[in-house]
């Protein structure tokens, strides 16, 4: 599907509960005047000055035994949005899951092996001209005027992509073990397919985040991330202007920085959002068919009433931008839509597989 088609679409979103998940669509609409490229940019010019890509690292996967669990948020949860309800019984078959998010090192191996070019690295052809490749990058503002205008802390940067997380002047140096970011759904699927894997369904993701269906609020248990030992990489302070970095990181943290959950899986809360296979609809759980409760794959097609023409996938786990006063999406039931062709500096993914194969080692849990 040509990305230029988004220029004809409605390019705004629910600023109250939808933090920039259609940013690429918005940029394509508002950037045509100021960002039209003068011509084609050769790849060697685009990435001139790249540091050497990080070396490959093997993938480790944990076997998660199947079982039943109750998916979704309890009705009384004051932080849970309607799209997280009602609770419903789900049966999950056993599967392997990456112990951490896919890293720059792992993604670099894929790119070097296949020559794959991510969505953020491709030019955007429109009726008005060609836009240079780029992506959305978070930048901490000095001050803001309310939380509704996300343009106060998000910036479209030409040359921002997985190789250059903060823009063309940044690189992957010393970031081999950081989660890869600026990946769209298409990019994640391409990598997963190369590894003979797939993306998790959101039912599988929540089952794993709950350590095989435990009644917990967060991947680590029920204690608030603000209490006790550091548990995850989130926003410590007043979002988005003050981050005390009590967890040791202002932006993305290396994988496995914080303790794993009970079944040996890291980073299921905070750090970067994780793409899932399911199409998004706010009433997915209301439409849940109890006759198909085994290994559910969600709704058959995407529908977001705020942008009915924009196909969206589900992502889970929250990111380093989550904060109890703004977005507590590190809860195990939190779910967020993301346009299928959108990647930002806080979106990543991990893989699952029904059986182990080449290119990965397994640990039984």
Buried (B, 14 or more C-beta within 10 A) or exposed (E): EEBBEBBEBBBEBBBEBBBBBBBBBBBBBBBBEEBBBEEEBEEEEBBEEBEEBBEBBEBBBBBBEBEBBEBBBBEEBEBBBEBBBBBBEBBBEEBBBBBBBBBBBBBBBBBEEEEBBBBBBEBBEBEBEBBBBBBBBBEBBEEBEEBEEBBBBBBBBBBBBBBBBBBBEBBBEEBBBBBBBBBBBBBBBBBBEBBBBBBBBBBBBBBBBBBBBBEBBBBBEEEEBEEEEBBBBBBBBEBBEEBEEEBEBBBBBBBBBBEBBBBBBBBBBBBBBBBBBBBBBBEBBEEBEEEEBEBBBBBEEBBBEBBEEBBBBBBBBBBBBBBBEBBBBBBBBBBBBBBBBBBBBBBBBBBBBEEEEEBBEBEEB
